[in-house]
Every structure is written in C-alpha cells, then in structure tokens.
Amino acid sequence: MDGSSLAQQFLGKQIYVQRKIAKPEIDLNVQFELVDKPKNKCYAVRIAATVALEGAWISCSAPIHFLVPATASYEMTKTESETEQKLGNKFNATLRFRPNCTSAEFCFRTVEGCSGFLEIFVSAVNSTGRCTQRETIRIAPLSTYRRISAVDQSRSFNILQIKGTFSPLKVQSWMSSCFEDIEKLGYKLSDHEGTFSFESILLGSHLLCQIKEEELVFHCENPTTLAVLMQFFTRQATQEKTKLDIRPKIVPETCADTLARIDRILAPISGRDNIKNLRQAVTEITAAEGAESMLHPAFRSDGWRKLQGIDSGVDGDCEISIDFMHALIVDLMKDYAKLCGRSIMQRLPELANILSNDYSLRNLHNFLNSV
C-alpha cells in the first residue's frame, strides 16, 4: 500500500484517499493598509501581524520605484529573471525581516499612466511550521493623484471633453478604475451630476472632474495627465464597444508650469548630489595626502563642515532619484508635442543632453518653445 495514499476497491472503481496533513499552528493574520504620504510624495503599504514575520516577496506588473527608508525593519534584495519578465512583472523583490518584527511599512512611487497589480506574499514561521498570506493591491493609471476638497481655480488648465451615451454606474466604474480611492469615498452622483477634485502626490498639480448627463469634462494642469486620460477612455470605449466623442484642448502655458513644478523638486536633489560628489572628492584627497593641509581654506572651515551635513537628516522615504524626474520631463515633452500634433522623437538626444550636461529651467523652456 502506498505511503502517501490509500487505494480501495469499491464497485469496480479506484478511490484514492489523500492523507491529511496537519496545518501549522500559526495564527497569521496580516493586516494590510495602503496609505498615501503627501509629505514624502509616495504611497506606503503598512502590514501588521500578531506573530513575528519571517519574510516577504513582492511582485508588481506595473513599474514602481520602491523606497527603503534608513530605519527599515527589513533587508531588501531585488530579483530579476527572464521568467518574471515573461510573466509581465516589472518589479520583483525579496524582503527579510529583522528578528521579532511584527510590523513594517513599504514605501513606493507609481508612474503616471502605468497600471497593474502589486502582489505581496508575507510569511511567518515557528517550531510547528510556516504559513503564508497573500494580498493584491491594484495600481490605477492615475494612482499618482489623491482626492482633495477643491482645486485652485486661478491656475491654467487643459481640458478634455468626453461625450457619449453612458450610465451613472458606468461613469462610477470608469472613475474607480482610473483613480486610486484610498479613503474609499466613492464617486456618488446627484441627478447624474458630480464634481471631484484631485491633486498630484508628487508635483502638486490639480485635476478637476465634472460629470454631467452623457458628458465628462476634465480640467488638468499636467499635459501628461491629459494624455493618460485620453488613452484610458479610448481603451475603455474600444473594449466596451462604446462610442465616445473625445475632444482635448491644450493650453501651452500648462507645460511650462509643470516644468517649473518639476524643477522645484529636481533643483534641491541636484544640489545635494553635487555636495555628495564634492565631499567624496575632498575625502579622497585628504586620505591620499594624509591631512587637510593641502586643501583650500574653504574646505577646512566650519562652513564647509556644516554644509557636509546638509543632507544627513533626509528621510529615506523622501529621496527622489534624478533619473525618475528626468523621465517625467521626457514624458511631458513627448505628450505635449503629441497633443499639439507634432513629434520630438528626432530631438530626444538634444533633450537628453540638456538633462545630463546643461540642465536649467531656462534651457528647458527654450527647448519647449522650439517644439
């Protein structure tokens, strides 16, 4: 008789009875919570359990920028393989928690226009065995926006007008699929009408959605957001075989305003990186010469020592990579040109040179004006 199953003859049929295996005596109840952190310009997945956690595996089918704070309760190892790429996963990481860790927070930034699913497998283990719990979080195309009470009407807005025959339930479904509803507020309509306001977590740009009977009107500052909305509703109309009349109206100054918002974030980052590079060079010279006597007096002053600590208090959650911000600028230029009926594909090397070697807001404006 086989050790893993018990075979019996009954009415001429083979019946296999699988031996039961006792479940691990682990009360694993992980609570997942997705929250937005406007101060740190990112999202966070918070988990809490009643037992000590062993590790976790994270996979996301949308591109995300995972952020590890300096005081993280885990060690992260990114994994890349051909198998994961074939499965469509853009981000994969393995986390190992510190001993006796029962809670953790994973911070990440989404990419505007990219949607998918974030899967988290969390495991706990003790002397009786191991238990794993899975959670799936949806990443919406405009998950970079959060709900606010009202937009600033004094700003310049691009306009996207959508007309067609659609029900209030269909509109609510579209809104839920396009935006992240962290606070579970929903999109309640009164007499088929409603107004909803949003703000970009990263850039602070505003977006207003006005819903009327058989009409949707979006007012958004960022031209890239306008392009994402057009792509989303065009895809929905195709999949649902619904006829929609989509008409965009681009306002030129909105692109310059968005560039200014990006520059306000990018300039301090570039400054910190310059200080880090200079500090590394000074450290190498001091180590080579054996003393600070060979340095210029400016690098031996209290002012320089104070300047070296300018980035020491920066929380890891707040760090935004220069490459990430450069990608936003490239997407903005491409989307703006496309909405204006033009293309800058042949001029991308010129834009890349500005970003890498000759960056300034003025040079970006000059490039924009020539598009």
N, C-alpha and C positions, 0 to 999 in steps of 0.2 A: 504494500500500500504506500502510495506516495506521501512524503512527509509534509508537503505544502497543501495537499487537497485530499478529500475523502471521496472515493468513487463508489457509487451504489447502483445496483441494477433494480429498476422499477418500471414494470410494464414495458420492458424492452427498450427503455431509454436510458442513456447515460446521464446521471445527475452528479454535478460536482459541487461540493460544499466547501467554500473557502474558509479556512481557519481565521478566526477573528484575532486581530492584534490590538492589544490594549493601547488606548490613546495616552500620550504623555500627560502626566498630572501637572499641567502648567495652565494657570488661569491667565491667559494672554488676551487682554482686551485693550488694544491700542486705540486711542482717541486721536483722530486726525483733524486738523483745523487749518484751512487756507485763509491767510490774512494778508492785507496789503500794508506796507510800511512806507507811507509817503515821505517820512523824514529820511529814510535810507533809499528811497526810489526803487523799491523792489517788492516782491512777494515773499512770503515765508510759509512753509509747511511746518506746523508745530505738531509733534507727536508726544503722547504721554501714556505710560503703561503702569500697571500695578506690580510688575516684576522687572528685574534688571534685563536690559536689552543686550543682545549679542552683536547683531549687525543688521545691515540693510542693503538692498540692491535697488538702484533707481534707474529707470529707463524712460526716455521721452522720445516720442515720434516727431516732436517739433523742436527746432533749435532753441536752446535756452542757455543762459550764462549763469552757471552755478557759482555761488559765492560762499566761501568758507571764512567765517569770522575768526579773529585771532584766538578767541576763547572757546572755540568749538569743542563739543563733548565727544568728538569722533575724529577719525582719520579717514580721508577720502582718497580713493585711487580710481582714476578714470580708466575705463577699459574700452578699447576699440578693436573690432574684429570684422571680418568680411561677412560673417553670419548676421551680426547685428545690423550691418548696413543693408543687407538683403532684406531684412525684416522691416526696414524703413526707420530704424531708430537713429536719431541724430545725436543723442546724448546717453551715455551709459557710465555708471559709477558704482563702486562698491564702498560701503561705509563700515568701519569697525568702531563700535562704541567703546568708551573707556569703562573700566570696571565699575559695577554698581550704578550704571547710568539708567535712569528710568524716564528721561525726557530729553528732547533735542529739538533743534529748530534748523530747518534747511532753507536758506535764502537763495533766490534766483531771480533773474530778469528774463522776461519774454521778449520776443522780437515781433514788432508790429507787422501784422499781415500773415503771420505763421500760426497755424492751428495744429492741434494734435492731442495726444493724451500722455500724461505723466503717471507712470506706474511705480509704486513703492512697495517692496516686499520687506517686512520687518520681522526679525526672528528673535526668539528668546530661548534659552536653554538652561536646564538644571540637571540634577542627577537622574531624573526619570526620562529625559529625552529633550527633543527640540520641537518647537511649534512656530509656525509662520503665519502672519496675517498680511493680506494684500489690500491696497487701496488704489483707486484710479481717480485721477483729477483731470478734468478737461481743460485744455488750453484754447481759448477762443481767439479768433483773428484779431480782435481789438481788446485783448486782455490787458493791454497797457493803459487802458482807461478805467477810471473809477467814478462812481456816482457822486455828484455834488448837488447842492440845493439850487444854484443858478450860475449861469455863465456871465462873464464880463461883456456887456453889450457894446462897450466902447472899442472893442478890438475889431480887426478886419477878419472877415470870414469868407471862405469858399462855400459854394452852395451846390448841393446835389439834390435834384428834384426827381422823385420816382412816382409815376402814376400807373394805375392798373386796377384790376378787379381783384381785391383780396379782402379777406375777412379779418376782424379784430384778432381772432385766435391765431391766424396766420402771421400777423404783424408781431404779436407777442412771441411767437415761436422764433421768428427771424431775429428779434432783438436778443432773446435769450441765447441764441446760437452765435451771435456776433460779438456780444459783450460779456464780460465776467461779472456776475451778480454776487459779489462776495457777501453782502449783507442780506441777501435773499429778499430784496424789496419787491421784486417782480415788476411787471410793466402793466399796471392797471389802467384801463381806459374808461373815460366817461363820455357816453354818447359817441363812441368810436373816435374819440379825440384824446390826446395826451401830449405832454411836453416833458422831456427828460434831458438832464444836463450831465455832462461828463468832463473829467479833467485828466490829462495825461499824467501818470505817476512820475515819469521821468522828466519830461520837458515842461509840464505845467500848461500846455496848450489846451484850449477849451473846445468842446463839441456840444452842439445843441440839436436834439432830435424833436421835430414837431410832427405829430401823427394826426392826420385828418382822414375823413372817409375817402378811401381809394386814393390817398396821396400821402407820401412820406417826404419830408424836407429835412435835410441835414445841413447844418451850418458848422463848418470846422475850419480851424486855423491852419493846420498842417496839411499841405498838399498830398503827402504820402497817405494820410488818413483818408482823404477823398478817393485816392486810387484804390485803397483797400476796400472801401465801401462799394465802389463800382464793381470791383472784381467779385466781391461776396454776393451782391444782388444779381449780377449777371449769371453767376454759377447757380444760384437758387432758382432763378427763372428757367434756366435750361434743365435742371434736374426735375423740377416740378411741372415743367411744361406750362408755365405761366407767362403770359405776355406782359412785360413791363416796359414802360417808356422812361428811360433813364437819361437825364439831361444834367451834365455838370456845368458849373460856371466857375472859372478860376480867376482869382484876384491876385495880380502879380506881387503886391507888397506882402502877401502872406508868406511867400517863400523866404523873403529877406527877414521877416520877423522870426520865422522858425530857425533860420541860420543864427540869428542873434541869441536865441534861447539855447541852441546847442553850444555856441561859443562861450556862454556864461558858465557852462559845465566843463567844457573842454579846456579853457584857459588855465584854471587852477590846477587841473590834472597835469597839464604840460609843465607848469611851473614846478610842481612837486617832483616830477620826473627829472627835470633839469637839475634841481638841487640834489637829488639822489645820485645822479651821474657825476656831478661835481664833487660831492662828498666822497664817492668811491675813488675818484682820481686823486684827491688830496690824501686819502688814506693810503693809497698805493705809493705815492711819492714819499710820504712820511715813513712808511715801512722800509722803502728802499734806501733812504738817506739815514734812517735810524733816529731822526729827531725832526722837530718842526723848524729848526733854524734856517733851512733852505727855502721855506715858504715865504710868500709875500706877507707883510704885517697884517693885511686884511684877513688872512686865513688863520691868524693867531689871536685875533681879537675876540672879546666876549660877544660881539655882534654876530660873528660867524658861528660861534658855538651855539648861540641861541637860534640862529637860522637853521642849523642842522636838525634841531628838534621840532621843526615846524610841522612835520608830518607824523610825529611819534604818537599823537593822540587820535589819529584817524582810525575809526572803527572799520574793521574788515568788510562789514556789510556795505559801507558807503563807497568802497573803491569801485570806480568805473574805468574800464580799460580804454585807452586811446583808440585802439582798433575798433572797439564797439561803436564809439562816437563817430569815427571816420566812416564806418559802414552806414550810419544814419545819414551822413551828409551825401554820400554817393547815391543812396536810395532816394533821397529828397530831390537831388538834381535830376535823376533819371525820371522820376514820377512827374516832376514839374514840367520837364521838356515834353514828355509823352502827352500830358493833359493839354499842352499848348500845340500839339500836332507836330512836334519835332523830335529829334533823336540826338543824343550826345554820345552814342556808343564809340564813335571815332575819336572823341575828345576825352575819353576816360583816362588815358595816360597823362594828359595835361592836368586833369583834376588830381590824379594820384601824386603827381609831382608837387602840386601846391600843398597837399595834405602832409606829405613826407618831408619836404625840404623848404618850403616857403609859405608856411601856414600863417595866415592872418585873416581877420574878418573882412578887411578891405579887399584882399585878393579873391576871397570867395564871392564877394559882391560883384567884383569886376568880371569874374567868370560867369556868374548868374546873368548879368546884364548882356553878356555876349551870346547867351543861349538862344 
